[in-house]
Amino acid sequence: MILAHDILAPMKTEQTLYKLILTAAGLFYLAFIFGTSFVTNGERYFTLVDDAMISMRYAQHLAQGHGLVWNIGAAPVEGFTNLGWTLYLSLLHLLPIPISKISLAVMLTAWIILLANIHTVWKIGAALLPNNSLAPALAALVSAFYFPLVFWALRGMEVGLLTLLINLSILLAISNPKNIFISPILALAILVRVDAILAAALVTLYLFSKNKRSALTAVAAILLTTIGILWFQKIYFDNFLPLTYYQKVTGFSTLERVRHGILVFNQFATRDTLFLFLFSAAGLLFYKMQGNHEALLLMGIFLTQCAYSIYVGGDYAEPETNAANRFITQGMPALILLFSWMTSLILTDLKRSQPQAALSTPKVNSAIGLALGVLLIISGQAWFNYAIDNAPLLKADIRRVKLGLHIKKYTAPEAVIAVHAAGQIPYYAARTSIDLLGLNDPVVALGLGHGEFYPGHNKWNYDYSIGKLEPDVIADNFSPLPAFMQGNAQYTKLKNGLYIRNDSGLVDSNGLSKEYR
């Protein structure tokens, strides 16, 4: 005889664990955010990674009424790849938030996004195995503390929002293929970043097996959104694709990019992915689920993100994060869900093989131990490094914020600065800037690459950027710069490493030469 207690007790335990995951993750994320803050000039500052601060500069100028421009008064260039996220950042800049805290508003947005993603992953797990409480708990726990997802989201990139939107579309497609919100969610994902079209196409392909009307609606939404974005970019920026695409991809053969993509995948992503992938693939074969549409959708999204990462040559920050890059990260919850699904099936079968356990399922509390084990494998080293040395890239980010504020203090508003790191320094200096690596300069971006392929760091033209444009200050260093500046009588190198143009009347050289770190 089955008593009400036998049904309600597991449900209560499941809800308790769900709340525990959200609470623990929420508190940890807040601690992560505060741990990245720092005090300078008597005020506590928050900042995002350098790439995110490039988007913040565009967002700030848009909110001020100057348009989506890198430099106020200059022709528009698209030195960012996350249009929808940049538009959201511009809304934050309409609020009366001081420059020291505006990045905190972005981080708190990411805090909400990550918690929403935990809820969404839990719901997907429950939809895949309605009568098994282990799958949703395990998937939610691992996703909640998967290092690259936490890092890239809380450090201001669009990764968290993209992951949430794709996961929401998966949830709705699986649980209710007729849901009218699937198409707008897919469209929004593409607006946030155009290459989300890859995951959106897979969700749409899945919909064709469930509800052709919803699938056709999704196709229309994807096409209209993509065409609309490309048209806007052509009209506004005079290029169909962002300038960053030309700067990172052109000038090198596909083979060179793919070779580098495979290299960094093998060096940094295999620890994150290989165990989960092999286990999941083995589970699909064992249970003869190769044709299961839900399983194919999850595996397809993960593999597509991996293939895309390899095709574009990986990312610039793998050595610093020592983990899978942000492109692969967006597909990791799908793989984690598939792994949790297969794990739950196996453990359920094992319990059923035991005497007097035919109707039981794995206890939900076992999800904690399993999740800790999985996280130790896929993110253990990254979290250990974080515990020792805080977030990756943070020291450089803080140094650049201080440098930007230092330049603002000791230069006139009309001064022009040249930078290699185009995020924090221009944003906090609030000066016209020259991007020496060309992410925001079409002359450099469309030029020739130098050396072996390394995303975003292969193009410079100092004869043009420094010799012709003559910035008042060269704000940061890069390995090829000293050789170019050697013997350059037009500039003087200060004791703190900055270069100033000798005939500039817009620089307080004595003040600028002071230590700023």
N, C-alpha and C positions, 0 to 999 in steps of 0.2 A: 504494500500500500504506500503510495507517494503522498507525504504530508505537505501542507503549505510551507512548512519550515524548510523542507528539502529544496523547494524552488526559490523561496525568498532569500535564504541565507547566501547562496552563491551570488545572487543579484546584488545583495547588499555589499558583499565583499568586492565585487567588481566595481561598483560605484565608488567605494572607498578608495580603491587603488587608482581609479580614474582621477579622483580629486587630489590624491596624493601626488600623482605625476604632474598635474597642472600646477599644484602649489610648489613642489620642489623645483620644477623647471622655472616657474615664474620668479621665485626668489633667487635662484642661481643666475638667471639672466640679468636681474637687477644688480647683483653683485659684480657680474662681468662688466656691465655698463659702467658702474661707478669705478671699477678698477682701472678703466682706461682713461679716467679723467686725471687732470693734473692742475697744479696751481702755478701761474706766472703773473708777475706784476700784481700780486695780492688778490688775484681773481681765479676762481676755478673754471677751467675750460674743458670742453668736450670736443672731440674731433673725429671724423670718419677716416677711412683709408684714403689714400691720395686719389685714386680713381673716382671715388664717390664725391670727393671735393671738387673735381672738375665739373661734375653735374651740378653741384651746389653753386658754382660760379655762374653757370648759365641760368640756373633757377633764380638766383639773386637778381641778375640783370633783367630777366623777364618780369619779375615782380616789381622792379623799379620802373618798368615801362620802357626799357631800352630794347626789348625783344630778346630772342634766343641768340645772343651773341657772346663771343668769347671776350672781346674788348668793346667797351662802350664806344659807339660811333663808327665801328668798323663793319665791314660786310659780314653777314652771317656765315659761319662755318659750323658744321656739325661734328664737334669733337667729342661726342658722347654716343652711346649705342642704346640708351634706355629712355626713349622719348617719353613714355607714359610715367615712368618714375621721376624723371626730371620735371615734368609738369606738376606732379604731386609736390615735389620739393619746392617748387615756386609758390604753391599755396601756403606752405609753412612760412615762407619768407614774407608773406603778407601780414603775418601775425606780429605783434610787438614783442619779439623775442630777441634778446641781445645776442651779438655775434658769438659770445662765449658759450651760449647755451643752445643755439639753433641746432647743432648736431645732436644734442640730447633729445630734442623733439623727434628727430629721425630715428634715433635708437629706440625710443619708447614706441614709436610706430612699429618698428621691427619686433619689439617685445610682444605687442599684440598679435602681430602676424605669426610669430612662432607658436604662441599659445593656440591660435586658431588652427594652425597646421597640425598640432598634436591632436586636437579634437577631430579634425578631418581624417587623419590617418587612423585614429581609433574607429571611426565610423566605417571607413573602408574595410578594415579588418573584420568588423562585425558583419558587414554586408557579404563578405567572401565566405565566412563561416558563422552563420547565425547562431548555431548551437554550441559554439566553442568560445569560451571567454579568454583563452590564452592568446590567440592570434592578435586581437586588437590591442591587448595590454603590452605584449612583446613588441609589436610594431611601433606603438606610440612611445614606449620608453626609449627604444633605440633611436628613433627619429628625433626625440626631444633632446638627446645629448650627443648626437652625431656632430663631431667637432666642426667640420667645414660648413655645415648648414648654420650652426650657431654663430660661428665666426663671421662669415660673409654677410649674414643678415644683420647682426648687431653692429657690424662695422660699416653699415650704411649702403651696401650694395643691394640691387634689385633681386638678388637670388632668393631671398625669403619670400617676397611677394610672388615671383614667378612659380616657385615650388608650391605655394599655397593654391594659386589659381589652377595649376595643372592637377593638383590633387583633388581640388573641388570638382573639377570637370570629370575626373575619374569616378569620384563618389557618386555624382548625379547620373553619370552614364551607366554605372553598374546597378544602382538602386532604383533608378527611375529614368529610363532612356527617353521618355516623353517630356521630361522636365524642360520648360521653356528657357531656363536660365543657363543651360549648357552653352548655347551659342554665344550669348553676351560674355560669359566668362572666358571662353576661348578667344574671342575678339579682344577682350581686355588684356589677356596674356600677351597677345601679339603686339598690342599697343605699347605695353611695358617694354618689350624687347622683341624685335621682328623675328629673330631666330626661334622664338617659341612656336613658330609655325610648324616645326618638326613634331613636337609633342602634340600639338593641336590636330595635326593630320592623322596621327595614330588614334587619338580619341575618336575622331570622325570616322575612321575606318572601322573601329569597333562598333560605332553606332549603326553602321550599315547592316551589321549582323543582328541588330536588336530592333531598330525602328528606322526605316528608310526616310520617313518624313523628317525626323530629328536630324538625321545625317545630312540630308539635303539642305536643311536650314543652317547647319553648322558649316557646310561647304560655302554657302552664300556669305555667311558672316566672316569666314576666314578670307575669302577672296575680296570682299568689299573692304575689309579692314586693311589688308595688305596693300591693295591697290591705292587706297586712300592715303596710307602712310607714305608709299613711294611717290605718289603725286605731290603730296605736301613737301616732302624732302626735295624733290626736283624744283618745285616752284620757289621754296623758301631758301634752300641752301645751294641750289643749282647742281645738285647731284642726287641720283636716286638712292645711293647708299651713303651711310655716314663716312666722314673723312677718315675715321679710325679704321675702317675696312681697308681703304687704300694704303694707309700708313702701315698696317700690320701684315697685309696679305700680298699686296703687289710687290714686284721686284724680286720675288723668289718663286721657284718652281713648286708645283704641287708636291713633287717628290721630296723636296727639301722640307716643306712644312710637315708632311706626313711622317717623314723620318724623325723629325724632332717631336712630333706628337706621340709617336710610339715610344720614343725614348723616355719622355717624361711620364707617360702613362705607366711604363714598366717600373720606373724609379719611385714614383710617388703614389700612384693610384691602385696598384695591385693589392697592397695591404688592406685598403678600404673595401675593395670589391671582390677579390678572387675567392675568398672563403664563402661569402654569401652567394656569389654567382654559381660556383661549383655545387654547393649544397642544394641550391634551388633547382638547378638543372637536373641534378640526380633525382631529386624528388619528383619533378615533372615526368621523367622517364619511368621511374618506379611505379608511379600511380597512373601511367599512361595518359597523361594530361597534356600531351604536346598540342592537341587540337582545342584545348579549353580556351575560349575567347578571352576570359578575364586574365588568365595566366599569360597569354600571349601579349595582351595589352601592357601588363606590368613589365614583363621582360623586354618587350619592344621599346618602351619608353627609356628604360635604363640603357639598353644597347645603343639606341639611337643617340643618346647624349654622349656616350663614350665615343661612338664613331665621329660625331661632330667635333668633339674635343681633339681627336687625333687629326681630323681633316684640317682644322684651323691651326694646328701646330701646338696645341696646349695653351697654357696661360703663362703669365710672367712670374706668378707668385708661388708656384709649387715648391721651390727650394726653401722659401721662407715659412710657409705653412706646413711643409713636410706631410702633405695629405693630397687627396684628390682635389682637382681644381673646381672652380665654381660652375663650369658647364656640366661636369659629371655629377656634382652635388645635387643639381636639380632633378636628376633621375634616381638618386639614391633611395628616397622613400619608397619608390615603386619596387626596387629590389628588396628593400627591407620588408615590405609587405609580403612579397612573394616568399621570401625566406621564412617569415613568421607563419605563413599559410602552410608551407611544407612541414615545418617543425611541429605545428599543431596536429597535422594529420598523422605524423609518425608517432608522436607521444600518445595520441589518442589510441592508435592501434596497439601500442605497447601496453597500455593500461587495460585495454580490452582483452589482451591475452592472459591477464592475471586472473586467478580465481575470484569470483564474486565481485568483479569490477566491470562487468559487461556494459553497464549503463553509465559509468563514470567518465568524466573527462579530466584532463590535467587541471590541478588546482591553479587558480589565477595567480596566487602568490608566487608560484614557481617562475612566473614571468620576470620577476625582479632578478633572481639569480641568473636566468638565461640572458637577460638583457645586459647585465653587468659583464658576463662572459663575452658576449658579442662585442660590446663597446670596448672591452679590453683589447680585443683583437683588432678592430677596425679603427679605433680612435684613442687607444691607450697611450701610445707614444705622444700623440699631439696634445692630449690633456696633461700628460706628465710635463712636457715642455712648457705648457701654459702655466702650470703650477710653479715652475721654477723661474720663468722669465716673463710672465704675463703674455698678452696677446702678441702674435707675430706682427711685424712691421710697426708696432706701436712706438718704439723708441724713435724711429725715423719720422713718423707722423708728428710726434710731439716736437721734435727738433725743428721741423719745417714750419709748424705753427708759430713757434717762437721767432724763427727767422722772418716770417711774414710780418709779424707785429713789429719786429726790429726795423725792417725796411720801411714800414709805414711811418714809424717814428722819426727816422732820420733821412727821409727823402721828401721832396715836394710832390704834391698830387699829380703833377704833370710828368714825373719821372717814368721812364720805361725800364722794365726789368726783363732779363732773359732767364729762363728756367729750364731744367730738364724734368724735374718733378712738377707737373703742371696743376696740382691740386691745391694743397694747403698754402703754399707760398703766395701765389697770385690772389687767392681768396682772402687771406688775412692781411695781405699788404694793400689790397684794393688799388693796384696800380696797373696801367696798361702793360701787358705781358707778351713776350715772345716765347713761343714753345719751341725749344731747340730740338726736340725729338719729333716735332711735326704733327702731333695728334690734333693740334688746332691751327695748323699752318699748311695750306695746300701746296705751297712751293716745296716744302720739305717732304710732305706726305706722298706726293706724286714723284718724288725723286728716286734715286738709286739707293739700294740697301748696301750695308757694309757688313762684312764678316759673315759668320755662321748665323742662321736664322735664330732669333730670340724675340718672341712676340713683343712688339711695341718699342724695341730698343735697338733697332738696326738702321735707323735713318737720322742723319743730321747733315747739315750743310752750313758749317760755321762761316764760310766765306760770305754767304748770303745773310744768315741770321745775325752774325756779329759784325762782319766786315762791312756789309751794306746797310743793315738796319741800325747799327750803332746804339745798342742799349746803354742806358746810363749805368746800370748795375748788372753784372752776371751773378746770379744769386746762389747757384749751387754747382756742384762739380759732377763730372762724368769722366770715365777713364780716357776718352780721346781728347778732352778739353785741354789739359796741361800742355800737350805737345803743340796744339794750335796756338796757344797763348804765349808760348815761350818766345821771348824776344819781341813781343808785341809792344811797341812803344806807346800805343794809344791808350793802353789800360795799365792800371797799377793793381797788384794783388795785395789785399789787406792781410793783416796778421791772422784774421779769423777765416781766411779762405775766400772771401768775396773779391770780385774784381770791380773796379769803378773806372769809368771813362775819365781821363785826365782833364778834359776841357768841359766836363759837365758842371753846370751851375745849379743843378737840382739835387745835389747830394751833399749831406753833411759828412764829410769823410772821417772826421775825428769821431763823431758819434757812431757812424756805421762800422768803424773798425773795432768797436768794443765787443767783448764776448757776449753772446746772446743765448747760449745753450743753458 
